[in-house]
């Protein structure tokens, strides 16, 4: 075969037919070289060019990348049901062991209560300085089995300080411009008016009505300061004050009344309408608001729950002082 030439005329003179392949018939990298050449040579060069430029095809299996498992935060007891259930678990954990608080009970015992509706249970409170606690089971005593004996003067002191606390929370809710407090007006749980009637009755029995004592005054001031600072924290106390009275406080008062007042039921423990239904409405509204609170705010509410029962426990202790 004569050597190829860069000219078509020269290629024809040498007896080599020019390349007749059309450029679009092959890929860009496989198109014939610009010089004239024989068809076999053009195909050979084009094939070689394709084999050099074409990437190698891997036959190994694809690499499998394992995704890192996402870890979720462990829920607080009762968190799935709302902030009020979280607070209930805290309240049920409260135990007074030699004047000190303990939160080391397991979840199963924390949820148990003494009432049929699951809302009541032991609650013991005292300030951090020590001293015995009062359990919600009226007629009981301290942990050593020593019976405690209430007095009429003590009952009146208890009612006076309780009235100051209920006056405070009901006044704050009624007068505050904070929209969160508006949900808790006229709930049907209000106790201030009922306490006024009870104190008036005691006054007619020639029993002296004292001024509020330190436990009630201290708690009232604390509530006023808290209401200005944080609505979630104040509402935590608001809820737990009613909860403690419905779940335990009225049990104590009724048993004391039966023993010392010849069975007279105080207005403090008398309700118009369905008290559990009214309390359920308050619980649902607070849970609704709690959905918009951060986890940090909820944790602070749980700490305030302990404080609420501590304050209320000091007031209950006035019955036996």
Secondary structure, DSSP 8 states (H G I E B T S, - for coil): -----SSHHHHHHTT-------GGGS-GGGS--SS---HHHHHHHHHHHHHHHS-----S----------------TTGGG-HHHHHHHHHHH-EEETTEEE----HHHHT--SSTTS---------TT------SSTT-B-TT--B----HHHHHHHHHHHHHHHHHHHHHHHH---HHHHTTSS-S---HHHHHHHHHHHHHTT-------HHHHHHHHHHHHHHHH-HHHHHHHHHHHHHHIIIIIHHHHHHHHHHHSTT---GGG--SS-HHHHHHHHHHHHHHHHTTS-HHHHHHHHHHHHHHHHHHHHHHGGGG-
